[in-house]
Amino acid sequence: MVRQSNSTLSTWLWVVVFAIAFAWVESAIVVYLRKIYFPGGFSFPLLVKWEGGKHVIDPLIHIEFGREIATIVMLIATGWVAGRNRFQRFCYFMLAFGIWDIFYYIWLYVMIGWPESLMTWDLLFYVPLPWVGPVITPVLIALTMVVAGTLIIYFDEKGCDIAWRWYDLAIELCFALLMIVAFCWDWQNILQIPGSPEHTGNPNPFAWWLYLPAFILSVAYLVYRLQQNIKKSRRG
């Protein structure tokens, strides 16, 4: 049992080390991309081109789409290799993703002194619409993923039968979808769609009214189901 615990801790640490190093690579790439495509740096409005009523997209953007997808695939692969079973694999993916996302901002601050604060606006993704929000919003999600993944791995190694049903996943995915909608809520303004003087490209107040309830309920449901599983296992 001690040997197994040491093995799990070693795996956990190596996943964290990988995620921290991978975050440096991601941060460096973003610095280069911002320098090339967004001369204004990390500030809004973004440099967006419209010609004849159509959004002009650089052909290289398809490579960027592929890079973003490849990033997720690499984090999934890390979880798959690290976990001893299907559930642990998903938890190690959450751990890797969360650490990677948090250190992405830490390394950017080390490199260029950005973000200035947790309330600084950031372009999170550009697929299929721009996702924007204060830095604290993805960091909260990342912290939750790190804590949740670590706790579930810990109790799974202790012998608790962590049963995660299809409806649990469906409920959490619904909350995640609501948070994504919050990030994309202002997409027309961010893309500066012609025809409206209100589409300045500068972020409007964030959709906290949508993000916060979805985030809080997702965490509450996760804690509730985890407690249920632990109590059931102890009674067994």
C-alpha positions as CSV (number, residue, x, y, z in Angstrom):
1,M,0.0,0.0,0.0
2,V,2.9,2.4,0.9
3,R,4.6,1.6,-2.4
4,Q,1.4,2.2,-4.3
5,S,0.9,5.6,-2.6
6,N,4.5,6.6,-3.4
7,S,3.9,5.6,-7.0
8,T,0.7,7.7,-7.2
9,L,2.5,10.7,-5.6
10,S,5.3,10.4,-8.1
11,T,2.9,10.2,-11.0
12,W,1.0,13.2,-9.7
13,L,4.2,15.2,-9.4
14,W,5.4,14.3,-12.9
15,V,2.1,15.3,-14.4
16,V,2.4,18.7,-12.6
17,V,6.0,19.1,-13.8
18,F,4.9,18.4,-17.4
19,A,2.0,20.9,-17.2
20,I,4.2,23.6,-15.8
21,A,6.8,23.1,-18.5
22,F,4.1,22.9,-21.2
23,A,2.6,26.1,-19.9
24,W,6.0,27.9,-20.6
25,V,5.9,26.7,-24.2
26,E,2.3,27.9,-24.6
27,S,3.0,31.3,-23.1
28,A,6.0,31.8,-25.3
29,I,4.0,30.9,-28.4
30,V,1.2,33.3,-27.4
31,V,3.8,36.1,-27.0
32,Y,5.0,35.5,-30.5
33,L,1.5,35.3,-32.0
34,R,0.4,38.5,-30.3
35,K,3.5,40.2,-31.6
36,I,2.7,39.1,-35.1
37,Y,-1.0,39.3,-35.4
38,F,-2.0,41.8,-32.6
39,P,0.5,44.7,-32.6
40,G,-1.4,46.3,-29.8
41,G,-0.2,43.5,-27.5
42,F,-2.6,42.1,-25.0
43,S,-5.0,45.0,-25.1
44,F,-8.4,45.4,-26.7
45,P,-9.7,46.1,-29.3
46,L,-8.1,43.3,-31.3
47,L,-6.9,43.9,-34.8
48,V,-9.9,42.6,-36.9
49,K,-10.3,43.1,-40.7
50,W,-13.6,43.3,-42.5
51,E,-13.9,43.6,-46.3
52,G,-17.2,43.6,-48.2
53,G,-19.1,42.6,-45.1
54,K,-16.9,39.6,-44.5
55,H,-14.5,38.8,-41.8
56,V,-11.0,38.5,-43.3
57,I,-9.2,35.6,-41.7
58,D,-5.5,35.0,-42.2
59,P,-4.9,31.6,-43.9
60,L,-2.5,30.7,-41.1
61,I,-5.3,30.8,-38.6
62,H,-6.1,27.2,-39.6
63,I,-2.7,26.2,-38.3
64,E,-3.5,28.1,-35.1
65,F,-6.8,26.1,-34.8
66,G,-4.8,22.9,-35.2
67,R,-2.4,24.0,-32.5
68,E,-5.2,24.7,-30.0
69,I,-6.7,21.3,-30.7
70,A,-3.3,19.6,-30.5
71,T,-2.7,21.2,-27.1
72,I,-5.9,19.6,-25.7
73,V,-4.9,16.2,-27.3
74,M,-1.5,16.4,-25.6
75,L,-3.1,17.1,-22.2
76,I,-5.6,14.2,-22.7
77,A,-2.8,11.9,-23.7
78,T,-0.9,12.9,-20.5
79,G,-3.9,11.9,-18.4
80,W,-4.4,8.7,-20.3
81,V,-0.8,7.6,-19.7
82,A,-0.8,8.6,-16.1
83,G,-4.0,7.1,-14.9
84,R,-4.5,3.4,-13.8
85,N,-8.1,3.3,-14.8
86,R,-10.5,5.3,-17.0
87,F,-11.7,7.6,-14.1
88,Q,-8.1,8.3,-13.0
89,R,-7.1,9.2,-16.6
90,F,-9.8,11.8,-16.7
91,C,-8.7,13.2,-13.3
92,Y,-5.1,13.4,-14.4
93,F,-6.3,15.2,-17.5
94,M,-8.1,17.7,-15.3
95,L,-5.0,18.1,-13.1
96,A,-2.7,18.7,-16.2
97,F,-5.2,21.1,-17.8
98,G,-5.6,23.1,-14.6
99,I,-1.9,23.4,-13.8
100,W,-1.2,24.3,-17.4
101,D,-3.8,27.0,-17.5
102,I,-2.7,28.6,-14.2
103,F,1.0,28.6,-15.0
104,Y,0.2,29.9,-18.5
105,Y,-0.7,33.2,-16.8
106,I,2.2,33.0,-14.3
107,W,4.7,32.6,-17.0
108,L,3.2,35.4,-19.1
109,Y,3.6,37.6,-16.0
110,V,7.2,36.5,-15.7
111,M,7.9,37.1,-19.4
112,I,6.2,40.4,-20.1
113,G,4.5,41.6,-16.8
114,W,1.0,40.6,-18.0
115,P,-1.7,40.3,-16.8
116,E,-1.6,43.3,-14.5
117,S,-4.3,41.9,-12.3
118,L,-6.8,39.0,-12.1
119,M,-9.4,41.3,-13.5
120,T,-7.5,42.0,-16.7
121,W,-9.4,41.0,-19.8
122,D,-8.0,38.2,-21.9
123,L,-8.7,36.4,-25.2
124,L,-9.0,32.8,-24.1
125,F,-9.8,31.0,-27.4
126,Y,-10.6,32.0,-30.9
127,V,-12.5,28.9,-31.9
128,P,-15.2,29.0,-33.2
129,L,-15.9,32.4,-31.7
130,P,-13.7,34.6,-29.5
131,W,-13.9,33.6,-25.9
132,V,-13.1,36.6,-23.6
133,G,-13.2,37.3,-19.9
134,P,-11.3,38.5,-16.9
135,V,-8.2,36.4,-16.1
136,I,-9.8,35.3,-12.8
137,T,-12.6,33.4,-14.6
138,P,-10.5,30.7,-16.3
139,V,-8.2,30.6,-13.3
140,L,-11.1,29.7,-11.0
141,I,-12.1,26.9,-13.3
142,A,-8.5,25.7,-13.5
143,L,-8.1,25.7,-9.7
144,T,-11.3,23.7,-9.4
145,M,-10.0,21.1,-11.9
146,V,-6.8,20.8,-10.0
147,V,-8.4,20.3,-6.6
148,A,-11.2,18.0,-8.0
149,G,-8.8,15.8,-9.9
150,T,-6.4,15.5,-7.0
151,L,-9.1,14.7,-4.5
152,I,-10.7,12.1,-6.7
153,I,-7.4,10.4,-7.4
154,Y,-6.6,10.4,-3.7
155,F,-9.9,8.8,-2.6
156,D,-9.8,6.3,-5.5
157,E,-6.3,5.2,-4.3
158,K,-7.7,4.9,-0.8
159,G,-10.2,2.3,-2.1
160,C,-13.3,4.5,-2.4
161,D,-15.6,3.4,-5.2
162,I,-16.1,6.7,-7.0
163,A,-19.1,6.1,-9.3
164,W,-19.6,8.9,-11.8
165,R,-22.8,8.3,-13.8
166,W,-23.7,9.5,-17.3
167,Y,-26.2,12.0,-15.8
168,D,-23.4,13.4,-13.5
169,L,-21.3,14.1,-16.6
170,A,-24.4,15.6,-18.4
171,I,-25.1,18.0,-15.6
172,E,-21.5,19.2,-15.3
173,L,-21.3,19.6,-19.1
174,C,-24.5,21.8,-19.0
175,F,-22.8,24.0,-16.4
176,A,-19.7,24.1,-18.5
177,L,-21.7,25.1,-21.6
178,L,-23.3,28.0,-19.7
179,M,-19.8,29.2,-18.7
180,I,-18.7,29.0,-22.4
181,V,-21.7,31.0,-23.4
182,A,-20.7,33.6,-20.8
183,F,-17.2,33.8,-22.4
184,C,-18.7,34.1,-25.9
185,W,-21.6,36.4,-25.0
186,D,-20.0,39.6,-26.4
187,W,-18.5,38.0,-29.5
188,Q,-20.2,40.4,-32.0
189,N,-18.6,43.3,-30.2
190,I,-15.2,41.7,-29.9
191,L,-15.2,40.9,-33.7
192,Q,-16.3,44.5,-34.3
193,I,-19.1,43.5,-36.7
194,P,-19.8,46.4,-39.1
195,G,-23.1,48.3,-38.9
196,S,-23.3,49.1,-35.2
197,P,-21.4,51.9,-33.4
198,E,-21.7,49.8,-30.3
199,H,-19.3,47.2,-31.7
200,T,-16.1,48.9,-30.6
201,G,-14.1,45.8,-29.8
202,N,-13.6,46.9,-26.2
203,P,-15.1,44.3,-23.9
204,N,-18.4,45.1,-22.2
205,P,-19.0,44.2,-18.6
206,F,-18.6,40.4,-18.3
207,A,-21.6,38.2,-18.1
208,W,-21.1,37.4,-14.4
209,W,-24.9,36.8,-14.1
210,L,-24.4,33.7,-16.2
211,Y,-20.9,32.6,-15.3
212,L,-21.1,32.7,-11.5
213,P,-24.3,30.7,-11.0
214,A,-23.0,28.0,-13.4
215,F,-19.6,27.9,-11.7
216,I,-20.9,27.8,-8.2
217,L,-23.5,25.1,-9.0
218,S,-20.9,23.0,-10.9
219,V,-18.6,23.1,-7.8
220,A,-21.5,22.4,-5.4
221,Y,-22.7,19.4,-7.4
222,L,-19.2,18.0,-7.7
223,V,-18.7,18.3,-3.9
224,Y,-22.2,16.8,-3.2
225,R,-21.6,13.7,-5.5
226,L,-18.0,13.2,-4.1
227,Q,-19.3,13.2,-0.5
228,Q,-22.1,10.7,-1.5
229,N,-19.5,8.3,-3.0
230,I,-17.2,8.6,0.0
231,K,-19.9,7.9,2.5
232,K,-21.3,5.0,0.5
233,S,-17.8,3.4,0.2
234,R,-17.2,3.8,4.0
235,R,-20.5,2.2,4.8
236,G,-19.6,-0.7,2.4
